[in-house]
Amino acid sequence: MIALSLAEIAAVVGGQTHDIPDPSVQVTGPVVRDSREVVPGSLFAAFVGERVDGHTYAPQVVEAGAVAVLASRPVGVPAIVVEDVQTALGALARHVVRRLGATLVALTGSAGKTSTKDLIAQVLQRAAPTIYTPGSLNNEIGLPLTALAATEETKFLVLEMGARGIGHIRYLTGLTPPKVGLVLNVGTAHIGEFGGREQIAQAKGELVEALPEDGTAVLNADDPLVRAMASRTKAKVVLFGESAEADVRAENVRLTDTGQPAFRLHTPSGASDVTMRLYGEHHVSNALAAAAVAHELGMSAEEIATALSEAGSLSRWRMEVTERPDGVTIVNDAYNANPESTRAALKALAAMGKGRRTWAVLGKMAELGDEALAEHDAVGRLAVRLNVSKLVAVGGIEASWLQLGAYNEGSWGEESVHVSDAQAAIDLLRSELRPGDVVLVKASRSVGLESVAQALVETGAEGEVAAR
């Protein structure tokens, strides 16, 4: 964080100082909420959770080097006491962002947010110091913590914004007002909470409404609900996609023999070829979104293409490919799942597994509301149509819908199996996998299928496991 004294911070957040001998002492380290992340110069934000009260760690964090605690009550060590820690954290982030000279890029969408944010960060880092959201910490706590990690040297601040209802993104943009706003897509993720795709579009479009007149809205030309958001902003509009009308577009899109996308990138200032290290054709749209942002911020087509071709995944369990010494390939995409991302992962599996036996280990896609049965059934059917060799549906009723969809699609469905939990899936795969097989593991985060991928990576790996 930029250096601020405890007195300055207290004034910004409307707090009272307690047990602070010298209010002029500065916070020079990061603002953290996890006591394990404290380093000398930190400010520790003490949140009260369902199981853990951060205030109980106050003596420990100060001993570890924290300058003070941002707390909702006195804690017997240097503290700035406020009525609500989350509100205070947001106020501090808003103050710091206003003082920075950085260009703030915000992005949202139903699918691909984290992968696209990782791509944008890796491209922009080629041009100037960049701070970006770690993982998918995109809510009212994670977003200000990321913003507070910026320093005077930061030129680009890339923030992922999530929403579970109308008004959420409006709140986040109030904390960290963006200059560039990117909307990727409007899908079915969280549709059970929103009530429909139109409501999701309403929520996501709050991002472009927050842009200033001299800002830029980067919109997906291939998604009608996103493209329509152009009418909701006074900012410049830049379109990306495979549409001929897109300002930044892809031509000659194809997959390599290993399932990695390649295409010709076209921008208003030139064109260049891209061959990605990531897996799956869905990353083409993510790459175009990143390219549109980077081009708008002054990078050339050649610079962008080189960066995209060299970019990897910065976040765990997102199409994370590991090759075991025995020739089995594990694709760990178990961080989360919705119908759009699951379809994309299955298509990537089919492309990677040409000439090989493929396994789709799938679990529940959460928060689909009344659409849950139809969407799980459709995914099971798609696995059959893509000629995936084996479907392992893991879990309760949603997994049974996956299996039923596969079974009803055709005789191949007899190759599907429904198992009760992750351990049952592990036991099955350990007994039946053969050298050369490709295994995709994907489900919503709550299912915890990353344990399946991790167990398979470890199985039979007596020597080094080569991960790429």
C-alpha distance (Angstrom), angle and dihedral (degrees) to the residues before:
residue distance angle dihedral
M1 . . .
I2 3.78 . .
A3 3.81 108.0 .
L4 3.82 113.1 -90.0
S5 3.79 129.9 167.9
L6 3.77 120.7 -121.5
A7 3.81 88.3 -115.0
E8 3.83 90.4 54.8
I9 3.78 92.2 47.9
A10 3.80 92.2 48.6
A11 3.80 90.1 52.5
V12 3.81 92.6 48.2
V13 3.82 94.7 50.0
G14 3.79 96.8 36.5
G15 3.81 92.5 -118.2
Q16 3.78 137.2 145.1
T17 3.80 122.6 -121.9
H18 3.81 116.9 -125.7
D19 3.81 128.6 -173.4
I20 3.81 91.3 -5.5
P21 3.82 110.7 140.0
D22 3.81 94.2 -171.4
P23 3.85 117.8 25.8
S24 3.82 89.9 -171.8
V25 3.81 90.7 71.1
Q26 3.79 108.9 115.7
V27 3.78 133.2 -131.3
T28 3.80 103.3 -132.6
G29 3.81 100.2 162.1
P30 3.80 133.4 63.7
V31 3.78 128.1 -62.7
V32 3.82 106.9 -118.3
R33 3.78 138.1 177.5
D34 3.82 96.7 -165.2
S35 3.81 114.0 78.3
R36 3.81 89.5 -147.2
E37 3.81 90.2 64.1
V38 3.79 96.4 56.4
V39 3.81 116.3 124.0
P40 3.81 129.5 171.9
G41 3.80 109.8 -66.7
S42 3.83 95.6 25.4
L43 3.78 129.9 138.9
F44 3.81 111.2 -139.9
A45 3.83 117.0 -147.3
A46 3.81 108.7 -150.6
F47 3.79 111.2 -149.3
V48 3.80 124.8 -176.6
G49 3.81 108.6 -133.9
E50 3.77 133.8 -179.7
R51 3.80 92.0 -93.8
V52 3.79 107.0 13.7
D53 3.80 132.4 46.4
G54 3.80 110.0 -154.3
H55 3.81 90.8 -154.8
T56 3.79 90.1 73.3
Y57 3.81 88.9 65.4
A58 3.81 94.0 56.2
P59 3.83 98.2 105.2
Q60 3.80 90.4 44.1
V61 3.81 95.6 52.0
V62 3.79 94.0 46.6
E63 3.77 89.6 50.8
A64 3.81 87.8 51.4
G65 3.80 90.9 55.7
A66 3.79 107.5 -85.7
V67 3.80 110.6 148.7
A68 3.80 92.2 -145.8
V69 3.80 146.0 -26.0
L70 3.81 124.5 -107.1
A71 3.79 98.0 -142.0
S72 3.78 145.0 162.5
R73 3.81 92.7 -133.7
P74 3.83 137.8 22.1
V75 3.81 111.1 -80.4
G76 3.81 104.2 -173.2
V77 3.82 94.0 -104.7
P78 3.84 130.8 73.7
A79 3.81 106.7 -53.9
I80 3.78 144.3 160.5
V81 3.78 104.9 -141.2
V82 3.80 118.7 -151.8
E83 3.78 135.9 170.5
D84 3.81 93.5 -115.4
V85 3.81 124.3 14.8
Q86 3.81 95.2 -156.8
T87 3.80 92.7 52.8
A88 3.79 90.7 46.7
L89 3.80 91.7 49.6
G90 3.79 89.9 52.9
A91 3.81 92.1 49.1
L92 3.79 90.8 51.0
A93 3.82 91.4 49.5
R94 3.81 91.2 49.7
H95 3.83 90.4 51.1
V96 3.81 93.5 48.8
V97 3.81 94.0 46.5
R98 3.80 90.8 52.0
R99 3.80 90.4 53.8
L100 3.80 94.1 48.7
G101 3.77 123.7 89.3
A102 3.80 90.5 -147.1
T103 3.80 125.2 124.8
L104 3.79 108.1 -120.7
V105 3.81 116.9 -141.7
A106 3.82 116.7 -170.1
L107 3.78 126.7 -173.9
T108 3.76 137.8 -175.3
G109 3.80 139.7 167.9
S110 3.77 142.5 138.0
A111 3.81 94.9 -96.6
G112 3.77 137.7 15.4
K113 3.81 97.9 26.9
T114 3.78 97.2 130.8
S115 3.80 96.1 41.4
T116 3.80 90.9 48.7
K117 3.79 92.5 46.0
D118 3.81 88.6 53.1
L119 3.80 90.5 51.2
I120 3.82 93.2 48.2
A121 3.79 90.6 49.8
Q122 3.79 93.6 50.2
V123 3.80 92.5 47.9
L124 3.81 96.0 46.2
Q125 3.81 92.2 45.9
R126 3.80 86.1 68.3
A127 3.80 88.6 64.0
A128 3.81 105.2 36.8
P129 3.84 144.9 -21.9
T130 3.81 108.2 -56.8
I131 3.81 133.3 -169.6
Y132 3.80 117.7 -163.1
T133 3.79 141.4 176.0
P134 3.82 110.5 -81.2
G135 3.80 112.3 -129.7
S136 3.79 108.3 -33.3
L137 3.81 100.3 -40.6
N138 3.78 90.1 145.0
N139 3.80 104.7 139.5
E140 3.80 136.6 93.8
I141 3.83 91.0 -72.7
G142 3.80 103.4 34.0
L143 3.82 94.5 47.0
P144 3.84 97.3 56.5
L145 3.81 90.8 43.0
T146 3.82 88.7 56.1
A147 3.80 92.7 46.6
L148 3.79 90.2 50.9
A149 3.81 89.8 56.7
A150 3.82 89.5 69.9
T151 3.80 119.6 104.2
E152 3.80 136.5 -167.9
E153 3.82 88.4 -84.9
T154 3.81 94.1 56.3
K155 3.80 112.8 109.8
F156 3.81 100.3 170.5
L157 3.80 126.3 37.6
V158 3.82 112.3 -170.0
L159 3.80 114.4 -165.7
E160 3.79 128.1 -176.2
M161 3.81 113.3 -147.9
G162 3.79 123.0 -157.8
A163 3.79 128.0 -168.9
R164 3.78 135.5 -164.0
G165 3.77 95.7 176.1
I166 3.78 147.8 3.7
G167 3.80 111.8 -60.5
H168 3.81 97.9 24.6
I169 3.79 96.0 104.3
R170 3.80 90.9 41.3
Y171 3.80 87.4 58.1
L172 3.80 93.2 48.2
T173 3.80 93.7 48.5
G174 3.80 87.8 51.4
L175 3.80 88.6 59.8
T176 3.80 95.7 43.8
P177 3.83 111.5 18.6
P178 3.82 108.8 -152.2
K179 3.80 128.1 -139.0
V180 3.81 92.4 -164.7
G181 3.81 120.3 36.7
L182 3.81 122.5 -168.8
V183 3.81 124.9 -167.6
L184 3.80 113.2 -170.7
N185 3.79 106.0 -175.4
V186 3.78 147.2 -40.0
G187 3.79 111.2 -120.6
T188 3.77 139.4 146.9
A189 3.81 101.2 -79.1
H190 3.85 107.5 130.1
I191 3.81 90.3 0.6
G192 3.80 88.0 142.5
E193 3.80 89.5 62.8
F194 3.82 97.2 40.8
G195 3.80 98.2 41.7
G196 3.81 98.4 -132.5
R197 3.80 146.4 -0.9
E198 3.80 92.1 -92.0
Q199 3.79 89.7 58.8
I200 3.81 90.0 47.7
A201 3.81 89.1 52.1
Q202 3.79 89.9 50.1
A203 3.80 90.6 54.0
K204 3.80 96.7 44.0
G205 3.80 91.6 47.7
E206 3.79 90.4 62.7
L207 3.80 84.9 83.2
V208 3.81 94.9 64.2
E209 3.80 91.2 42.5
A210 3.80 88.0 60.9
L211 3.81 95.0 56.0
P212 3.82 120.4 107.8
E213 3.79 121.3 -121.9
D214 3.80 90.2 -102.9
G215 3.82 91.2 49.9
T216 3.79 130.6 93.6
A217 3.79 131.0 -119.7
V218 3.81 111.6 -154.7
L219 3.80 108.3 -159.6
N220 3.81 136.2 -178.5
A221 3.80 107.9 -110.5
D222 3.82 90.4 -163.8
D223 3.83 95.0 59.2
P224 3.83 112.5 71.0
L225 3.80 93.6 -158.7
V226 3.79 91.4 52.7
R227 3.79 95.1 42.2
A228 3.81 89.3 53.5
M229 3.82 88.7 61.6
A230 3.81 88.1 78.7
S231 3.81 87.0 85.7
R232 3.81 90.7 58.0
T233 3.80 98.0 62.6
K234 3.79 138.8 62.3
A235 3.79 90.3 -155.7
K236 3.79 126.6 100.6
V237 3.83 111.3 -82.6
V238 3.82 122.4 -136.9
L239 3.81 118.8 -175.6
F240 3.80 125.7 -151.0
G241 3.79 130.9 -174.5
E242 3.76 143.7 80.3
S243 3.82 92.2 -66.2
A244 3.80 115.0 114.4
E245 3.81 86.9 -126.9
A246 3.81 93.4 59.7
D247 3.81 117.0 111.4
V248 3.80 89.5 -145.3
R249 3.79 112.2 33.3
A250 3.79 145.4 157.9
E251 3.78 127.5 -123.3
N252 3.79 131.1 -174.6
V253 3.80 92.5 21.6
R254 3.80 112.9 -171.6
L255 3.78 141.7 149.4
T256 3.78 124.2 -117.5
D257 3.81 120.3 -127.6
T258 3.80 87.5 -92.1
G259 3.82 94.2 52.8
Q260 3.81 97.9 -102.4
P261 3.81 117.9 138.7
A262 3.79 123.5 -116.6
F263 3.81 127.9 -178.0
R264 3.77 146.6 147.6
L265 3.81 110.1 -96.1
H266 3.81 115.1 -144.7
T267 3.81 121.7 -166.7
P268 3.81 131.7 168.6
S269 3.82 89.0 -99.0
G270 3.80 101.0 43.3
A271 3.80 148.2 -49.0
S272 3.80 136.0 -97.7
D273 3.82 138.8 170.7
V274 3.81 123.2 -101.9
T275 3.80 129.2 -164.0
M276 3.79 110.2 178.9
R277 3.79 130.6 -146.6
L278 3.80 90.5 -147.6
Y279 3.81 122.2 89.8
G280 3.79 127.9 -116.8
E281 3.79 137.1 39.8
H282 3.82 90.8 -106.0
H283 3.79 88.0 75.9
V284 3.82 89.3 69.9
S285 3.80 90.5 74.0
N286 3.81 90.7 44.6
A287 3.81 90.2 50.4
L288 3.81 92.4 49.0
A289 3.79 90.3 51.6
A290 3.81 90.4 51.3
A291 3.80 90.4 46.1
A292 3.81 92.1 51.8
V293 3.80 91.2 52.2
A294 3.80 93.3 46.1
H295 3.80 93.3 46.6
E296 3.79 90.7 50.8
L297 3.81 87.9 53.0
G298 3.78 93.1 54.6
M299 3.80 107.9 -89.8
S300 3.82 121.7 136.0
A301 3.79 125.7 -121.3
E302 3.81 90.3 -110.6
E303 3.81 93.1 51.1
I304 3.78 91.7 47.7
A305 3.81 94.2 46.6
T306 3.80 91.8 50.7
A307 3.80 91.9 49.4
L308 3.81 93.2 47.0
S309 3.81 91.2 48.9
E310 3.79 91.1 53.6
A311 3.81 98.8 39.4
G312 3.78 120.6 112.4
S313 3.78 135.2 -176.3
L314 3.80 114.3 -70.4
S315 3.81 94.5 -174.3
R316 3.79 128.2 68.1
W317 3.80 127.3 -110.8
R318 3.80 96.7 16.2
M319 3.80 109.1 123.1
E320 3.81 86.8 -39.5
V321 3.80 104.8 175.8
T322 3.81 121.7 -155.0
E323 3.78 126.4 176.4
R324 3.79 115.4 -152.2
P325 3.80 120.1 -144.2
D326 3.81 88.8 -111.6
G327 3.83 91.4 60.4
V328 3.80 98.4 -102.5
T329 3.83 112.7 135.6
I330 3.82 118.7 -148.6
V331 3.82 119.4 -160.5
N332 3.79 108.0 -164.6
D333 3.82 108.4 -163.1
A334 3.78 93.5 146.9
Y335 3.80 100.7 123.6
N336 3.79 93.0 96.1
A337 3.79 143.3 -29.2
N338 3.78 142.9 -151.5
P339 3.81 129.2 163.4
E340 3.81 94.4 -91.6
S341 3.80 96.3 48.2
T342 3.81 92.2 42.7
R343 3.79 92.3 52.8
A344 3.80 89.5 49.1
A345 3.81 91.7 49.6
L346 3.81 92.0 49.8
K347 3.81 90.7 51.4
A348 3.81 89.4 50.1
L349 3.81 90.1 50.2
A350 3.81 90.9 51.9
A351 3.81 90.9 49.9
M352 3.81 93.6 47.4
G353 3.77 93.6 45.9
K354 3.80 101.5 54.7
G355 3.79 106.1 145.6
R356 3.81 91.2 5.9
R357 3.78 134.8 91.0
T358 3.82 111.5 -98.7
W359 3.80 131.4 -156.2
A360 3.81 126.7 -164.0
V361 3.81 111.0 -160.3
L362 3.79 103.0 -170.6
G363 3.78 136.4 172.2
K364 3.77 140.4 177.4
M365 3.80 122.0 -35.2
A366 3.80 101.7 -148.0
E367 3.81 134.1 -145.2
L368 3.81 97.2 27.9
G369 3.80 95.9 127.6
D370 3.79 114.4 -169.6
E371 3.82 90.3 -3.1
A372 3.81 93.8 62.7
L373 3.81 99.0 97.0
A374 3.81 95.0 45.1
E375 3.80 94.0 45.3
H376 3.82 95.3 48.8
D377 3.80 90.4 45.7
A378 3.83 90.0 51.0
V379 3.80 92.8 51.1
G380 3.80 90.9 51.4
R381 3.81 89.9 50.9
L382 3.81 91.8 48.3
A383 3.80 91.0 55.1
V384 3.81 88.2 58.8
R385 3.80 93.9 46.6
L386 3.80 90.6 51.1
N387 3.82 90.0 52.3
V388 3.79 94.0 -120.7
S389 3.80 103.4 175.8
K390 3.81 100.3 -137.9
L391 3.80 134.5 14.5
V392 3.80 118.7 -158.7
A393 3.81 109.4 -170.8
V394 3.80 110.7 -162.1
G395 3.79 127.1 -159.0
G396 3.80 138.9 8.0
I397 3.78 135.7 -30.8
E398 3.82 95.5 -31.4
A399 3.80 89.6 56.8
S400 3.80 89.6 51.1
W401 3.81 88.3 54.8
L402 3.81 89.7 52.4
Q403 3.79 90.9 52.3
L404 3.80 92.9 44.2
G405 3.79 91.0 52.5
A406 3.80 90.6 52.7
Y407 3.81 92.3 46.0
N408 3.80 93.4 49.1
E409 3.80 93.1 48.3
G410 3.79 92.7 67.1
S411 3.77 148.8 -56.8
W412 3.80 90.1 -59.9
G413 3.78 86.5 73.5
E414 3.78 87.8 80.9
E415 3.80 85.3 73.9
S416 3.81 89.7 64.7
V417 3.77 123.2 93.8
H418 3.79 133.8 -168.9
V419 3.81 116.7 -143.4
S420 3.77 127.8 -176.1
D421 3.80 102.7 -126.8
A422 3.79 147.9 -13.0
Q423 3.80 94.7 -79.0
A424 3.80 91.5 53.9
A425 3.80 88.9 51.6
I426 3.81 90.6 50.1
D427 3.80 92.1 50.3
L428 3.81 92.0 48.9
L429 3.79 95.0 48.1
R430 3.77 94.6 44.6
S431 3.78 89.2 56.8
E432 3.81 98.3 43.3
L433 3.82 109.1 32.5
R434 3.79 116.3 110.3
P435 3.80 131.0 -164.9
G436 3.78 110.2 -79.5
D437 3.82 96.2 28.0
V438 3.83 119.6 135.8
V439 3.82 117.7 -144.8
L440 3.82 125.6 -165.2
V441 3.81 116.9 -164.0
K442 3.81 117.0 -166.9
A443 3.81 139.4 152.8
S444 3.78 141.0 123.9
R445 3.77 115.0 -63.4
S446 3.79 93.5 -107.1
V447 3.82 91.1 64.4
G448 3.81 92.7 62.3
L449 3.80 97.0 -145.7
E450 3.80 91.2 155.9
S451 3.81 84.1 88.0
V452 3.81 88.4 65.3
A453 3.79 92.6 52.5
Q454 3.79 92.4 45.6
A455 3.79 92.6 49.4
L456 3.80 91.4 49.6
V457 3.80 91.9 49.4
E458 3.78 89.9 53.1
T459 3.82 95.1 44.4
G460 3.78 111.7 101.3
A461 3.80 92.2 -6.4
E462 3.76 97.1 132.8
G463 3.79 92.1 153.2
E464 3.77 134.8 26.1
V465 3.81 117.9 -32.0
A466 3.77 111.3 -142.4
A467 3.79 110.2 -141.8
R468 3.73 121.8 -173.2
